[in-house]
Amino acid sequence: MDRINEIYQTLSKNKLRTILTAFGVFWGILMLIIMLGAGHGLENGVSRMFGGSAKNAVYIWAQQTSIAYKGLPRGRGFNFLIDDVKAIKDNVPELGVIAPAAQLGGYRGENNVNRGKFTGAFTVRGDFPDTRQVQTFKIKQGRFLNELDLKESRKVCVIAQRVEEVLFPKNENALEKYIQINGVYFKVIGCIKADNAGDDAQEKMQTIYMPFTTFQNAFNFGGKIGWFTLTAKDNIPASIVEDKIKSILKQRHSISPDDERAIGSWNSEKEFQKLMGLFRGIEMLVWIVGVGTLLAGVIGVSNIMLIIVKERTKEIGVRRAIGATPLNIMSQVVAESIVLTSIAGYVGLVVGVFLLEGINAAIQGQETGMFQNPGVDIEVAVKAMIILIISGALAGIIPAKKAVGISPVEALRNE
């Protein structure tokens, strides 16, 4: 209690100076927390945009050849076929899930869909049930496609939220109702909504899914496939599966092994890793800037402690004369420095967390795109406090050594 009381008396002797010194530390930790929270919010927003599909998903589609091969000309168009699926499954053991799909009207094609007097233009797709393991979404009501729908070529479909809003009056249940696509009727068995943000989510909201076999029969697609959606098994890079599948497809469709344009692909794992690497770099930069700002405040604390030591020169001399050890003097000065930085830093930490929570509450439920749930976790808070305590100790070491170096005789003469 004597030690605590002495620290209080020393720091409160000049309140304005103490407050201004503490503000430097307060501001440093506040900026560190705010920047870390903002970076975390940006990372969450981007992750949410990837949330609509598996992080290791690969999309593969047919384009045009760019190299003549086996007597076939360059610029040749081709289509993937349903038989390609079996060949891929038999020859790529690293494959996790493969979900062929086709779309009426081609990429980004929209078709008039009507129900009575209600009409809208939507994307119509033929899919396999495994699509749900690659592209995630929430089931509002009903169910998604299953294997029996596929096997029996049932004329059923699953509609997205926007389709439901346009074709069905408010509060009308869409399940078991029929919609018409190109003159063919399909029964609605489920309604879904996207669980991510961005362009991908907007596209999902306007999509109608039906069994792939039903799609082929209803719209005369034969055995053609628009694209493959696939994933690798756990702990296997998706790029390995991507390269193997491309090689198999090139052999099956008489494409030159050197033709890089004939088969298009998009690897979400590569893109996700690039973004995560970028965020790690941003986080490192934030720590560097934040800790640098914090150190500027700590240097201010150290300077003030030097002034305090100079003001207490006579007192330190008396204490040394009556038997105080150098360790006693150093520990007192270091303790004062730690208390000052810790209190200021803790206040800055609390204010920063409250500000982030306020921002989070303000944007809750709003479509903020690439910024979601800013905040810091307990691990970051603990790291910040450890840095504060260490910084406080370092700030007090130089003044403490200065205090120990004071000669008792010279200190007693000091006025």
N, C-alpha and C positions, 0 to 999 in steps of 0.2 A: 504493500500500500504506500510506503514511503517513496518507493521508486516511481509509482504511478503519479503520486501527488507532485513529485519533483518535476516530472515530465510536463504535467499540466501547468504548473507554475511557470516553467520556462517558456512554453509555447504560447501561453495566454498573456505573457508580459507585454507583447506587442501584437495585438490581435490583427490589425490591418496587414502587417507584414506577413504574419502566418497565413492569413486567408489568401493573399495574393500569391504566396509561394505554393500553397496547396492547390491553387487553381490550375497551375501549370500541369501538375500531375493529374488532376481531375480531368482536364481537357484532353490530355494524352490518352488516358484509358477510355474516355468517352468516344473519341474518334476511332480508336482501335475497335471497340465493340460495334459502333455504327457501321464501319466499313466491312467488318467481318459478317455482320448480319445482312448487309446489303448484298455482299457477294454470295452468301448462302441463299438469299431470296432469288437471285439471278440463276443460280445453279438449280434450285428447285423448279423454277419456271421452265428451264430448258429440259430438265428431266421429265417434267410433266408432258412436254410436247413429244417426248419419246415414249411416254407411258402408254400410248395406244398400241404399241407392238413390242414384241420381245426384243431385248437389248442385243441379241445375237441373230436377228432375222436377216435373211438375204432374199432379195427379189430378183428373179431372172426372167427376161423376156426376149423374144426373137426380134431381130432387126433385118438389115440387108447385108449380104456378104460384100466384102471390099477386096477380096482376092479371088481370082479364078482358080478353080480346083477340080481335078478329075474331069476335065472337059466341060465343066459347068461355068457359066460366065460370072463375072463380078456384078454386083448390084442385084443379085438374085434374092427374092423374098422367099420365106419359108415359114412354116408353123410348127410349133411343138405339138406332139400327139399324146394321147392318153397312154399309149404303150411305153412312152418314155419314162413314165412314173415307175413301172416295174423294173426297168433297166437301172434306174437310179437307185432304187431301194436294194437291188441285188448286188450292186457294185460299190456302194458307198457306206461302209459300216459305221462311219462317224456321223451319219445323218441322224438327226433327232426327229423332226417332223417335216413332212412335205405336204403342201396343200395346193394342188393345181386350182386354177380359177380362170374364168373367162368373163368378158364384159360385153354386153349388147351395145353395138355402136362403136366399139373400140375404146382406147384410152380417153378418159374424161367425156365419153359419149353419154348423152342424156336422152331419155325416151319418155314419150307421153304416157302417163299412167292415169287411169281414171277409175272413179267409183261413183256411179250415178252422175250427178251434176258437178262433182268435184274432180278437178284435173290438175296435174302437176308434172313437171319434167324432172325425172330422177335417174340415178345410176342403177342399172339392173345387172346383177352379177350371178353367175353360177359358181357355187363353192362346195368344198368338202367340209364335213364337220370339224376336221382338224384345224381349220382356219382360226377357230377360237383360241387355239393354243399359241398362235403367233400374233394375232391381232386381238387385243383385249377390249372389251366393252361391257357395259352393265346391262343386264336383262331387266327391263322395266316390268314386264309381265310376260307370261307364257314361257316359251323355251326357244333354244336355238335348233338348228338342223341336227339330225342324228343319222346314224348309219342306215336305219330302216327307211328313212326318207330317201336316201341315196339309192339303196338297193331296189326299192319299189318304184322309183321315179315319181314320187308323189307330187302332185301339183299344189305345193305349199310354199310359203315364203315367210321371211322374217323382215319386218320393216323397221327403219330407223325413226328417231323421234320426229324429225322434220316431215317425213312422209306421213306419219300419223297425224300431225297437226294440220296438214293440208287436206288430206283425204277424209278425215273423220271430224265431225263437229266436236266441239269441246264437251268433255264428260261422256262421250260415246265410247264404249269399249270396242276396240278394233279386233280382238280375238274372235276367231271363227267366222269373221266376215270375209267377203271376196273382193279382190281388186282385179282390174283388167289391164293387161299389158300386151299390146299388139294383137288385140282380139282374143287373147287367151286369159282365162280366169284362174286365179290362184287364191288359195285360202290362207289367211294370215294366222300363223301359229305363235308368233312372238313379236315383241316390240323391244328395241334396244336403244341405248343412248351412249354416246362417246364418254370415256372417262379420262380424256386428255384434252389439250387445247391445240390451237393452230389450224393450218390448212387441212391436215389429215383428219382432224376431228370434224371440221366443217363438211368434208367429203363423206365421212361416215354417216353424218346426220341425214344425208339425202340419198341413202343407198338402200336397195332392196336385195336381199339375199335369198337364193333358192337352191335346191339340190343341183349339183352339177349335171347329173344325168337328166333331170327334168329340163334344165336349161338347154342341153344339147338337143333333146327331142322336140321341145316347143319351138325353138328358133333355128332348127336345121344346122347346127354347128358341127355335126358329125363327131369325129374324134379329135377335133382341134382344141388346143389349150392356149389361152391368152398369155398366161405367165405362171411361174412357180413361186410360191412363198415357202420358205424352208428355214429350219434352224439346225444348229449342230448340237451334239450331245454335250452334257455338262463338262466343263474344263477342256473343251476342244475349240480352238479358234474357228470362227465361222468362215474365215477366208480359205481354210483347208478344204472344207466341204464345197465352197463356191468354186474353187479351181477344179476339183475333181468332177463336179457335175458339168461344168462347162466343157471339159475334155470329153466326157461321155456324149454329150449332146452334139458336139462337133463331129465325132465319129459317126453317130447315127444319122446325121443330116448332111453328110458329105461336105463339111466345111474345113477349110485349111486350118491346121493347128496354129498357124501364125496370124490368123485373122482375128484381130482384137475388136472389130466393130460389129461382127455378125450377131453376137449375143450381148445384150445389154444387161447390166446388173447394178444393184445398189445394196451395199453392205452396211446395215445400221450399226453393227458392232464397231466398224472402223470409224464411222462418223461420231459415235458416242464416245469412243476412246479419245478422239481428237478434242472433243469438247471438254471431257473430263480433264485432259492434260492442260487445256487452256485455263480451266478453273483452278487447278492446282497451282498454276503459275500466278494467277490473280491472287489466290489466297496467300502465297508466299510474298508477293509484292505488298499486300495489305499488312502482313505482319512486319515487314521491313519498315514501311512507312509509319505504321502505328507505333512500333517499338521505338523508332527514331524520334517521333513526337513525344513519346513518354520519357525518353532519355533526356530530351531538352528540359522537361519539367523536373526531372531528377537532378540535373546539373544545377538548376535553380535552387533546389533543396540543399544541395551540397554547399553552394555559395552562402546561403543564409545560415547554415550550420557553422560555417567558418566565422561569420560575423558574430553569431551567438557565442562561440568559443572565445572570441576576442573580448566580447563584453563581459564574459565570466572569468576572465584571466585571474583576477584576485581571488575569486571563490575557489577556482581550481587549485591555486597555490595554497590556500588554507587547507583544503582537503588533503593535498599531497603532504603538507607539513604535519598533519595529525595522523598520518599513517595510511591514507588511501593508496591502493596499489594502482599501477598503470592500467591493469585489467578493469578495475572498478571505474576509472575515468573513461576508458574507451567504451565499455559496455553501456554506460549512461548516455554518451553522445550518440552511439549507434542506435540505441533503443529509441531515443527521441526522433532520430531520422526515420526509423522504421515506422513508428507510430504515425508521424506526419504523412508519409507517403501512403501507408496502408489505409488510413481513414479517408484521405482525399481520393485514392484509387477506388476504394469500395463504394464511395458515393457516386463516382463517375460510372462504375460498373452497374450499379442499381439504376441510375438515370438512363444509361444506354439501353438496358434491358426493357425498361418501361417505355422508352421511345419506340423501340422495335415492336413491342407488343401493341402499342397504340397504332402504329402504321399497319400492322397485321390485321388489327380489328377494323381499321378503316377500309381496307381493300378486300376484306372477307366477303365472298359471294359475288365479287365483281370480276369481269373478264379483263385481267391485267396482263395477259399474254405471257411474256418471258420474265415475269417477276411474281413469285409466289412464296408466301410464308417466310418472310425475313425473320431471322432470329439467330441466336447462338445457343449451343448446348452447354451442359454443365461442365464438360471437359474443357471447353474454351474458357469458361469463367474461372475454372481452377488454374489453368495455365496462366491466365492474366494475373490472378492474385499471387501466384508463385513468382512471376516476373516482378510484380510490385514489391514483394518482400525482399527479394534479392537486390532489386534496385535501391530500395531504402537502405539496406545494409551497406551497399557500395557507396551510396551518397554520404553515409556517415563515417566511412573509414578514414578519408583524408582529414576531415575536421577532428576526428578522434586522435589521429596521430599527431596532429598539431597541438591538441590539448595535452597529450602525454609528454610532448617535447618541451612544455613550459617548465622552466626551473622554478621550484618553490620560492627561492629567495627573490628572484627577479619578479615573480608574480606578486609577492607581497609588497614589493616596492611600487607596482603599477598603480597608476591613478586613472 
